[in-house]
Amino acid sequence: MSSTVELKGGKSLLVALKKYDKNLAKAVNKQIASYLAPVTKQAKSYLPSTAPLSSWGKPVSSAATINYRPFPRYDALKARRGVSYTTTPSKPNKKGFVYLAQIFNREAGGAIYETAGRKNPDGRRPVMSTNLKEYGTTFAMEGNRRGKGSYNSNNPFAGYQFVNSMPELYKVPRRANQSGRVSRMMNGRVIFKAWALTYGKVTPKVVNALIDAKKQFDSGKRAA
């Protein structure tokens, strides 16, 4: 997962810089990195030092014998190490855009903490095969949902408890003159929160760094 900046035509510029002006290319990458590093540091600070639910932080004792992929456990140290950034352009996405600068978390536990509850604010609901006597008829009925999204569990309200053990998702506010709705895919507790709180400062700096590099590159070609 990552938080990104998009700029059309940026990749061709960086490719040209690396080919014809390596010093300028290095300078631009260093400049952009200096803008992304503080955001990355801020994002790491939002990760809790312990798992929101104590059971989530415990290792799977039977990991060597189970025949399924266990749910990723939360390890604060690994989660923080997983938050990083890159200035290497990505491959074009389905719409043809290339991400020039990315902040990401490649660690599963940290990524889950980032987005848990984004799609289902109260977690996935269980199917009807719950112990009504244990959980209470009314509550179990309210937690019932049939279909592919339902599941059986020893604790039918584990999803609700899991999501609600964490802080609320930070919802990215609408920017001035922004058209359309704000996608929930930009809501998050760590990277997306840090990015949103600095968006008005970092994004223009990254864009301006590329624009200035293009001007320098063009002036160098004209001089040559």
C-alpha positions as CSV (number, residue, x, y, z in Angstrom):
1,M,0.0,0.0,0.0
2,S,1.2,3.5,-0.6
3,S,0.3,7.2,-0.7
4,T,1.2,8.9,-3.9
5,V,1.8,12.0,-6.0
6,E,0.9,12.0,-9.6
7,L,2.2,14.2,-12.4
8,K,1.8,13.6,-16.1
9,G,5.0,13.5,-18.1
10,G,7.2,13.2,-15.1
11,K,8.6,9.8,-15.9
12,S,9.9,10.9,-19.3
13,L,11.6,13.8,-17.6
14,L,13.3,11.7,-15.0
15,V,14.4,9.2,-17.7
16,A,15.9,12.0,-19.8
17,L,17.7,13.4,-16.7
18,K,19.3,10.1,-15.9
19,K,20.4,9.7,-19.5
20,Y,21.7,13.2,-20.2
21,D,22.2,14.9,-16.9
22,K,22.9,12.5,-14.1
23,N,24.0,15.2,-11.6
24,L,20.7,17.0,-12.0
25,A,18.8,13.7,-11.7
26,K,20.5,13.0,-8.4
27,A,19.9,16.5,-7.2
28,V,16.1,16.2,-8.0
29,N,15.8,12.8,-6.3
30,K,17.6,14.1,-3.2
31,Q,15.3,17.2,-3.1
32,I,12.2,15.1,-3.4
33,A,13.4,12.7,-0.8
34,S,13.9,15.5,1.6
35,Y,10.2,16.3,1.3
36,L,9.1,12.7,1.7
37,A,11.3,11.8,4.7
38,P,9.5,14.0,7.3
39,V,6.1,12.6,6.2
40,T,7.4,9.1,6.5
41,K,8.8,9.9,10.0
42,Q,5.4,11.4,11.0
43,A,3.6,8.3,9.7
44,K,5.7,6.0,11.8
45,S,4.8,8.0,14.9
46,Y,1.2,7.1,14.4
47,L,1.8,3.3,14.7
48,P,1.1,2.1,18.3
49,S,3.9,0.6,20.3
50,T,1.7,-2.4,21.2
51,A,-1.1,-4.2,19.4
52,P,-4.5,-2.6,19.9
53,L,-5.8,-6.0,20.8
54,S,-3.3,-8.1,22.9
55,S,-4.1,-11.2,21.0
56,W,-3.1,-9.6,17.7
57,G,0.4,-9.2,18.9
58,K,0.9,-12.8,19.9
59,P,2.7,-15.2,17.5
60,V,0.8,-18.1,16.1
61,S,2.0,-21.0,18.3
62,S,1.0,-23.7,15.7
63,A,2.4,-21.9,12.7
64,A,4.6,-24.9,11.8
65,T,1.6,-27.3,11.6
66,I,-1.3,-25.3,10.3
67,N,-2.4,-25.7,6.7
68,Y,-3.6,-22.2,6.1
69,R,-2.1,-18.7,6.1
70,P,-2.4,-17.2,9.6
71,F,-3.7,-13.7,10.1
72,P,-0.6,-11.4,10.2
73,R,0.4,-10.5,13.7
74,Y,1.2,-6.9,14.7
75,D,4.8,-6.1,15.5
76,A,5.4,-2.4,16.1
77,L,9.1,-2.6,15.2
78,K,8.5,-4.4,12.0
79,A,5.5,-2.1,11.2
80,R,7.7,1.0,11.6
81,R,10.5,-0.5,9.6
82,G,8.0,-1.3,6.8
83,V,7.1,2.4,6.3
84,S,9.4,3.9,3.7
85,Y,9.5,5.9,0.5
86,T,10.9,5.8,-3.0
87,T,11.5,8.3,-5.8
88,T,11.8,5.6,-8.4
89,P,8.9,5.9,-11.0
90,S,6.4,3.0,-11.0
91,K,5.0,1.2,-13.9
92,P,1.9,2.8,-15.5
93,N,-1.3,1.9,-13.8
94,K,-4.6,1.1,-15.7
95,K,-5.2,4.7,-16.4
96,G,-1.7,5.3,-17.7
97,F,-0.4,7.3,-14.8
98,V,3.0,6.7,-13.3
99,Y,3.7,7.3,-9.6
100,L,6.9,9.4,-9.3
101,A,7.0,9.5,-5.5
102,Q,5.6,7.0,-3.1
103,I,5.3,6.4,0.6
104,F,4.4,2.9,1.5
105,N,4.2,0.2,4.2
106,R,5.1,-3.3,3.0
107,E,4.6,-4.9,6.4
108,A,1.3,-6.7,6.6
109,G,0.5,-5.8,10.3
110,G,1.1,-2.1,9.7
111,A,-0.9,-2.1,6.5
112,I,-3.9,-3.7,8.3
113,Y,-3.7,-1.2,11.1
114,E,-3.7,1.6,8.4
115,T,-6.9,0.5,6.7
116,A,-8.9,-1.8,9.0
117,G,-12.6,-0.8,9.0
118,R,-12.3,1.3,5.8
119,K,-14.7,-0.9,3.9
120,N,-16.7,-2.2,6.9
121,P,-16.6,0.3,9.8
122,D,-17.9,-2.4,12.3
123,G,-16.1,-5.3,10.8
124,R,-17.5,-8.2,8.8
125,R,-20.7,-9.6,10.3
126,P,-21.1,-13.3,11.1
127,V,-23.5,-15.8,9.7
128,M,-26.4,-17.1,11.7
129,S,-24.5,-20.2,13.0
130,T,-23.8,-18.5,16.3
131,N,-24.5,-19.6,19.8
132,L,-27.6,-17.6,20.6
133,K,-27.5,-18.5,24.3
134,E,-24.0,-17.3,24.7
135,Y,-24.2,-14.1,22.7
136,G,-27.8,-13.2,23.3
137,T,-30.6,-13.6,20.8
138,T,-31.2,-9.9,19.9
139,F,-27.5,-9.0,19.4
140,A,-26.8,-12.2,17.4
141,M,-29.8,-11.5,15.1
142,E,-28.5,-7.9,14.5
143,G,-25.1,-9.3,13.7
144,N,-26.5,-11.7,11.1
145,R,-25.9,-11.4,7.4
146,R,-26.1,-14.0,4.7
147,G,-23.9,-14.1,1.6
148,K,-20.3,-14.3,0.4
149,G,-19.2,-11.6,2.8
150,S,-20.3,-13.6,5.9
151,Y,-18.1,-15.9,7.9
152,N,-18.2,-18.4,10.8
153,S,-16.0,-17.7,13.8
154,N,-15.6,-18.9,17.4
155,N,-16.2,-15.3,18.3
156,P,-18.8,-14.0,15.8
157,F,-18.1,-10.4,16.8
158,A,-14.3,-10.6,16.4
159,G,-14.4,-8.2,13.4
160,Y,-16.4,-5.6,15.4
161,Q,-14.0,-5.9,18.4
162,F,-10.9,-5.7,16.2
163,V,-11.9,-2.6,14.3
164,N,-13.2,-0.8,17.3
165,S,-10.0,-1.4,19.3
166,M,-8.3,1.1,17.0
167,P,-8.5,4.8,16.6
168,E,-11.0,6.1,14.0
169,L,-9.8,6.3,10.5
170,Y,-8.5,9.7,9.6
171,K,-10.7,10.9,6.8
172,V,-9.0,13.1,4.2
173,P,-10.8,16.4,4.0
174,R,-11.9,17.9,0.7
175,R,-9.4,20.3,-0.8
176,A,-10.5,23.7,-2.1
177,N,-11.9,23.6,-5.6
178,Q,-11.8,19.8,-5.6
179,S,-14.4,18.2,-7.8
180,G,-16.1,14.9,-7.2
181,R,-16.3,13.0,-3.9
182,V,-13.5,12.2,-1.6
183,S,-12.7,8.5,-1.9
184,R,-12.6,6.4,1.2
185,M,-9.4,4.8,-0.3
186,M,-7.6,7.8,0.9
187,N,-8.6,7.3,4.5
188,G,-6.1,5.8,6.9
189,R,-4.5,5.9,10.4
190,V,-0.8,6.1,9.4
191,I,0.5,7.0,6.0
192,F,-2.7,8.5,4.7
193,K,-3.1,10.6,7.8
194,A,0.5,11.9,7.7
195,W,0.2,12.7,4.0
196,A,-3.2,14.4,4.4
197,L,-2.0,16.6,7.2
198,T,1.0,17.8,5.0
199,Y,-0.6,17.6,1.6
200,G,-0.8,21.3,1.1
201,K,2.9,21.7,1.7
202,V,4.6,18.6,0.4
203,T,2.8,18.0,-2.9
204,P,3.5,21.5,-4.4
205,K,7.1,21.1,-3.4
206,V,7.5,17.8,-5.2
207,V,5.7,19.2,-8.3
208,N,7.8,22.4,-8.3
209,A,11.0,20.4,-7.9
210,L,10.2,18.6,-11.1
211,I,9.2,21.8,-12.9
212,D,12.4,23.5,-11.9
213,A,14.4,20.5,-13.0
214,K,12.7,20.6,-16.4
215,K,13.6,24.3,-16.8
216,Q,17.2,23.6,-15.9
217,F,17.3,20.7,-18.3
218,D,15.8,22.7,-21.1
219,S,18.1,25.6,-20.6
220,G,21.1,23.2,-20.6
221,K,20.0,21.7,-23.9
222,R,19.6,25.2,-25.4
223,A,23.0,26.2,-24.2
224,A,24.5,23.1,-25.7
